Amino acid sequence: MKIAFHGHACIQISTGGKSLVIDPFLSGNPVAVKKPDDLKTDAVLLTHAHQDHILDAAPVAIANDAPIVSIVELATYMSWQGAKTIGMNMGGTVDLGFAKAKMVQAFHSSGIVVEETKQILYAGMPAGFLVFAEGLTILHAGDTLLFSDMKLIGDRHPIDVAFVPIGDHYTMGPDDALQAAQWYNAKLTVPIHHSTFPPIRQDAEKFVQLLEANGLKGKVMAPGDELEVAGR
């Protein structure tokens, strides 16, 4: 399995000649090294409806004739943008053929801001995803604060790689993310959702050092970096 980090909270998981991308945000991302047109994928997964997670979702999905997988309300909105969609809900699992995606809890907000009419559209609950493929379990925690059921998720699903936000301000910061990583107990923890913009600037290397000081393995990934994970 190959996992690419495209910056902010966007990751792409490739397995068996196919791939899925989570939270594509490239065209508005000042540190992205790829453009939306560069993404070739078979599915687009969305954790929630904020602009820095869905900005390029419909264009990427339409260009690749790939479905968008998200909470049902957001899926409906994306279908209005012309994309194929698979609406699901918390605790559910979708079989994509080459991988399965289970929607797990995240604590955040989720809405679409329509500047022209000064409206905010309700877009369902925020979420994270567990992706299962090649006998591996990959967690994208989504945008979230620290909550105790992270331990339940880690206890029930042995996680190989966990992508957790550390940016603070809009999500949990490094101290809470350290506790989250301990509860998820992944074989490898990768910090995301940091340093894209000034309010969420963090020292990711320092966070990885904290992980290792607590007996966990961590890795900093820069936009464009790839990670190889051996399947089982």
Backbone hydrogen bonds in HBPLUS format (Angstrom, degrees):
<---DONOR---> <-ACCEPTOR-->    atom                        ^
c    i                          cat <-CA-CA->   ^        H-A-AA   ^      H-
h    n   atom  resd res      DA  || num        DHA   H-A  angle D-A-AA Bond
n    s   type  num  typ     dist DA aas  dist angle  dist       angle   num
A0229-VAL N   A0001-MET O   2.86 MM 228  5.21 168.4  1.88 152.2 155.5     1
A0002-LYS N   A0014-SER O   3.07 MM  12  5.13 165.9  2.09 145.6 150.1     2
A0014-SER N   A0002-LYS O   2.78 MM  12  5.13 171.6  1.79 164.1 166.1     3
A0003-ILE N   A0227-LEU O   2.79 MM 224  5.03 160.1  1.83 149.1 155.9     4
A0227-LEU N   A0003-ILE O   2.72 MM 224  5.03 147.9  1.83 142.1 153.3     5
A0004-ALA N   A0012-GLN O   2.82 MM   8  5.05 161.0  1.86 149.0 153.5     6
A0012-GLN N   A0004-ALA O   2.82 MM   8  5.05 153.4  1.89 146.9 152.7     7
A0005-PHE N   A0225-ASP O   2.94 MM 220  5.63 166.1  1.96 164.5 166.9     8
A0224-GLY N   A0005-PHE O   2.73 MM 219  5.72 165.5  1.75 165.4 169.2     9
A0006-HIS N   A0010-CYS O   2.86 MM   4  5.27 162.8  1.89 149.4 153.8    10
A0010-CYS N   A0007-GLY O   2.97 MM   3  5.63 169.3  1.99 141.6 142.9    11
A0193-HIS N   A0008-HIS O   2.88 MM 185  4.62 173.1  1.89 130.1 127.8    12
A0022-ILE N   A0011-ILE O   2.81 MM  11  5.43 167.5  1.83 166.9 171.2    13
A0013-ILE N   A0020-LEU O   2.85 MM   7  5.44 152.5  1.93 163.0 167.9    14
A0020-LEU N   A0013-ILE O   2.94 MM   7  5.44 149.3  2.03 145.5 154.8    15
A0015-THR N   A0018-LYS O   2.75 MM   3  5.45 158.6  1.80 156.6 164.1    16
A0018-LYS N   A0015-THR O   3.03 MM   3  5.45 163.7  2.06 117.9 123.1    17
A0042-ASP N   A0019-SER O   2.84 MM  23  5.49 160.9  1.88 139.6 146.0    18
A0021-VAL N   A0043-ALA O   2.97 MM  22  6.42 158.6  2.02 154.0 157.9    19
A0045-LEU N   A0021-VAL O   2.82 MM  24  6.15 162.8  1.85 152.9 158.9    20
A0023-ASP N   A0045-LEU O   2.89 MM  22  6.30 159.0  1.94 167.9 174.0    21
A0056-ASP N   A0024-PRO O   3.31 MM  32  5.54 159.5  2.35 151.1 148.7    22
A0029-ASN N   A0026-LEU O   3.14 MM   3  4.96 163.3  2.17 104.2 108.9    23
A0032-ALA N   A0029-ASN O   3.30 MM   3  5.44 166.6  2.31 109.8 113.8    24
A0038-ASP N   A0035-LYS O   2.84 MM   3  5.33 150.8  1.93 115.5 125.0    25
A0039-LEU N   A0036-PRO O   3.15 MM   3  5.62 155.9  2.21 112.4 118.9    26
A0044-VAL N   A0067-PRO O   2.93 MM  23  6.23 162.9  1.96 160.3 161.6    27
A0069-VAL N   A0044-VAL O   2.69 MM  25  6.05 161.1  1.73 159.5 165.9    28
A0046-LEU N   A0069-VAL O   3.00 MM  23  6.32 157.8  2.05 167.7 168.5    29
A0127-ALA N   A0047-THR O   2.95 MM  80  4.96 131.2  2.19 131.1 144.4    30
A0053-HIS N   A0050-HIS O   2.86 MM   3  5.57 145.5  1.97 129.4 131.9    31
A0054-ILE N   A0050-HIS O   3.15 MM   4  6.33 136.7  2.35 146.9 158.2    32
A0055-LEU N   A0051-GLN O   3.09 MM   4  5.16 140.2  2.26 144.4 143.2    33
A0057-ALA N   A0054-ILE O   2.98 MM   3  4.99 160.2  2.02 110.9 117.3    34
A0060-VAL N   A0056-ASP O   3.02 MM   4  6.00 163.3  2.04 152.0 157.3    35
A0061-ALA N   A0057-ALA O   2.89 MM   4  5.99 166.5  1.91 155.5 160.0    36
A0062-ILE N   A0058-ALA O   2.88 MM   4  5.95 170.0  1.89 158.9 161.6    37
A0063-ALA N   A0059-PRO O   2.96 MM   4  5.98 163.0  1.99 145.4 150.7    38
A0064-ASN N   A0060-VAL O   3.12 MM   4  6.22 143.4  2.26 143.6 152.3    39
A0065-ASP N   A0061-ALA O   2.93 MM   4  5.78 106.8  2.48 138.1 155.4    40
A0066-ALA N   A0061-ALA O   2.89 MM   5  4.79 162.6  1.92 143.7 146.4    41
A0065-ASP N   A0062-ILE O   3.21 MM   3  4.96 157.3  2.26  98.9 105.8    42
A0068-ILE N   A0084-LYS O   2.85 MM  16  6.17 154.1  1.92 133.9 139.2    43
A0086-ILE N   A0068-ILE O   2.73 MM  18  6.01 152.3  1.81 157.8 154.4    44
A0070-SER N   A0086-ILE O   3.29 MM  16  6.67 155.7  2.35 150.1 155.0    45
A0088-MET N   A0070-SER O   2.91 MM  18  6.03 148.4  2.01 148.8 155.4    46
A0075-ALA N   A0071-ILE O   2.93 MM   4  6.10 157.3  1.98 156.7 163.5    47
A0072-VAL N   A0088-MET O   2.97 MM  16  5.24 129.5  2.24 164.6 156.8    48
A0076-THR N   A0072-VAL O   2.95 MM   4  6.17 153.0  2.02 148.1 154.2    49
A0077-TYR N   A0073-GLU O   3.16 MM   4  6.50 159.4  2.21 144.4 149.3    50
A0078-MET N   A0074-LEU O   2.91 MM   4  6.19 159.8  1.95 151.3 156.8    51
A0079-SER N   A0075-ALA O   2.88 MM   4  6.13 142.6  2.02 144.9 155.3    52
A0080-TRP N   A0076-THR O   3.19 MM   4  6.54 140.0  2.35 142.7 152.7    53
A0080-TRP N   A0077-TYR O   3.06 MM   3  5.20 128.8  2.33  97.8 111.3    54
A0081-GLN N   A0078-MET O   3.00 MM   3  5.02 142.7  2.15  95.6 107.1    55
A0083-ALA N   A0078-MET O   3.29 MM   5  5.89 161.2  2.33 150.1 145.2    56
A0082-GLY N   A0079-SER O   3.06 MM   3  5.16 159.0  2.11 104.1 109.3    57
A0092-GLY N   A0089-ASN O   2.98 MM   3  5.63 160.1  2.02 141.2 145.3    58
A0091-GLY N   A0103-MET O   2.81 MM  12  5.24 151.2  1.89 137.3 145.6    59
A0103-MET N   A0092-GLY O   2.92 MM  11  5.71 159.6  1.96 166.6 173.1    60
A0094-VAL N   A0101-ALA O   2.86 MM   7  5.28 159.0  1.90 144.8 149.3    61
A0101-ALA N   A0094-VAL O   2.90 MM   7  5.28 158.9  1.95 148.8 155.7    62
A0096-LEU N   A0099-ALA O   2.80 MM   3  5.35 157.0  1.85 165.6 172.1    63
A0100-LYS N   A0132-PHE O   2.97 MM  32  5.09 160.5  2.01 143.9 150.4    64
A0132-PHE N   A0100-LYS O   2.79 MM  32  5.09 163.7  1.81 149.5 155.2    65
A0102-LYS N   A0130-LEU O   2.78 MM  28  5.03 165.9  1.80 151.5 155.6    66
A0130-LEU N   A0102-LYS O   2.84 MM  28  5.03 158.6  1.89 147.2 154.6    67
A0104-VAL N   A0128-GLY O   2.89 MM  24  5.02 164.2  1.92 128.0 133.2    68
A0128-GLY N   A0104-VAL O   2.81 MM  24  5.02 157.8  1.86 138.2 141.2    69
A0112-ILE N   A0121-LEU O   3.02 MM   9  4.96 157.0  2.07 135.6 142.5    70
A0121-LEU N   A0112-ILE O   2.78 MM   9  4.96 163.7  1.81 145.5 145.6    71
A0114-VAL N   A0119-GLN O   2.74 MM   5  5.15 178.7  1.74 161.8 162.2    72
A0118-LYS N   A0114-VAL O   2.88 MM   4  5.65 114.7  2.32 144.0 162.3    73
A0119-GLN N   A0114-VAL O   3.17 MM   5  5.15 155.6  2.23 137.8 142.2    74
A0118-LYS N   A0115-GLU O   3.28 MM   3  4.86 146.8  2.39  91.6 101.2    75
A0129-PHE N   A0140-HIS O   2.82 MM  11  5.21 156.7  1.87 149.0 156.4    76
A0140-HIS N   A0129-PHE O   2.85 MM  11  5.21 166.4  1.86 159.7 164.0    77
A0131-VAL N   A0138-ILE O   2.73 MM   7  5.05 168.4  1.74 154.6 158.6    78
A0138-ILE N   A0131-VAL O   2.87 MM   7  5.05 166.4  1.88 148.8 153.3    79
A0133-ALA N   A0136-LEU O   3.17 MM   3  5.38 154.6  2.23 138.3 146.1    80
A0136-LEU N   A0133-ALA O   2.78 MM   3  5.38 164.0  1.81 123.7 128.8    81
A0232-ARG N   A0134-GLU O   2.80 MM  98  5.98 162.6  1.83 167.9 167.9    82
A0160-ASP N   A0137-THR O   2.83 MM  23  5.43 155.7  1.89 146.9 155.3    83
A0139-LEU N   A0161-VAL O   2.85 MM  22  6.24 167.9  1.87 161.5 165.7    84
A0163-PHE N   A0139-LEU O   2.82 MM  24  6.02 159.5  1.86 151.0 157.7    85
A0141-ALA N   A0163-PHE O   3.04 MM  22  6.12 174.1  2.04 166.9 168.8    86
A0172-MET N   A0144-THR O   2.95 MM  28  6.30 146.7  2.07 156.5 145.9    87
A0150-MET N   A0147-PHE O   3.13 MM   3  6.06 165.2  2.15 125.4 129.0    88
A0151-LYS N   A0148-SER O   3.09 MM   3  5.96 152.5  2.17 121.2 125.6    89
A0153-ILE N   A0149-ASP O   2.97 MM   4  6.33 157.2  2.03 150.4 155.7    90
A0154-GLY N   A0150-MET O   2.95 MM   4  6.23 161.0  1.99 148.5 153.4    91
A0155-ASP N   A0151-LYS O   2.81 MM   4  5.99 151.3  1.90 146.7 155.0    92
A0156-ARG N   A0152-LEU O   2.97 MM   4  6.07 155.9  2.03 149.3 154.7    93
A0157-HIS N   A0153-ILE O   3.00 MM   4  5.92 140.4  2.16 144.3 154.2    94
A0187-LYS N   A0159-ILE O   3.04 MM  28  6.57 146.4  2.16 141.8 150.1    95
A0188-LEU N   A0160-ASP O   3.00 MM  28  6.19 122.6  2.34 133.6 149.8    96
A0162-ALA N   A0188-LEU O   2.86 MM  26  6.33 155.8  1.92 157.3 165.5    97
A0190-VAL N   A0162-ALA O   2.78 MM  28  6.11 167.0  1.79 164.9 168.2    98
A0164-VAL N   A0190-VAL O   3.05 MM  26  6.36 152.5  2.12 149.5 158.2    99
A0192-ILE N   A0164-VAL O   2.83 MM  28  5.67 156.6  1.88 139.3 140.9   100
A0166-ILE N   A0192-ILE O   3.07 MM  26  6.33 142.3  2.22 173.4 167.6   101
A0168-ASP N   A0172-MET O   3.12 MM   4  4.79 147.7  2.23 118.5 110.5   102
A0170-TYR N   A0168-ASP O   2.66 MM   2  5.57 138.4  1.83 112.3  97.9   103
A0177-ALA N   A0173-GLY O   2.83 MM   4  5.91 156.1  1.89 157.6 165.4   104
A0178-LEU N   A0174-PRO O   2.85 MM   4  5.99 140.6  2.00 144.1 152.9   105
A0179-GLN N   A0175-ASP O   3.37 MM   4  6.76 156.0  2.43 142.4 147.1   106
A0180-ALA N   A0176-ASP O   2.90 MM   4  6.24 156.9  1.96 148.3 155.6   107
A0181-ALA N   A0177-ALA O   2.82 MM   4  6.03 157.2  1.87 145.7 151.4   108
A0182-GLN N   A0178-LEU O   2.99 MM   4  6.29 150.2  2.08 145.4 153.6   109
A0183-TRP N   A0179-GLN O   3.00 MM   4  6.32 152.3  2.08 149.0 156.3   110
A0184-TYR N   A0180-ALA O   2.78 MM   4  6.07 161.3  1.82 157.5 163.2   111
A0185-ASN N   A0181-ALA O   2.81 MM   4  5.79 149.4  1.91 140.2 149.2   112
A0189-THR N   A0217-LYS O   2.97 MM  28  6.36 150.3  2.06 142.4 151.5   113
A0219-LYS N   A0189-THR O   3.06 MM  30  6.43 143.8  2.20 154.7 156.4   114
A0195-SER N   A0200-ILE O   2.72 MM   5  5.28 168.9  1.74 115.8 119.5   115
A0200-ILE N   A0197-PHE O   3.07 MM   3  5.82 151.7  2.15 126.0 133.6   116
A0201-ARG N   A0198-PRO O   3.24 MM   3  5.25 165.5  2.26 117.0 114.6   117
A0207-PHE N   A0203-ASP O   3.16 MM   4  6.53 151.7  2.24 145.1 153.2   118
A0208-VAL N   A0204-ALA O   3.00 MM   4  6.32 156.4  2.05 149.2 154.7   119
A0209-GLN N   A0205-GLU O   2.98 MM   4  6.29 150.8  2.07 144.7 153.1   120
A0210-LEU N   A0206-LYS O   2.96 MM   4  6.32 147.4  2.07 145.5 154.2   121
A0210-LEU N   A0207-PHE O   3.08 MM   3  5.02 116.9  2.50  92.7 107.9   122
A0211-LEU N   A0207-PHE O   2.94 MM   4  6.33 152.3  2.02 148.3 156.2   123
A0212-GLU N   A0208-VAL O   2.98 MM   4  6.27 164.8  2.00 152.8 155.6   124
A0213-ALA N   A0209-GLN O   2.91 MM   4  6.10 145.8  2.03 143.0 152.8   125
A0214-ASN N   A0210-LEU O   3.18 MM   4  6.37 125.1  2.50 136.0 148.7   126
A0214-ASN N   A0211-LEU O   2.96 MM   3  5.21 142.1  2.10 102.3 114.0   127
A0216-LEU N   A0211-LEU O   2.90 MM   5  4.98 160.9  1.93 139.5 135.6   128
A0215-GLY N   A0212-GLU O   3.19 MM   3  5.03 158.9  2.23 106.5 105.5   129
A0225-ASP N   A0222-ALA O   2.86 MM   3  5.50 163.5  1.88 150.2 151.4   130
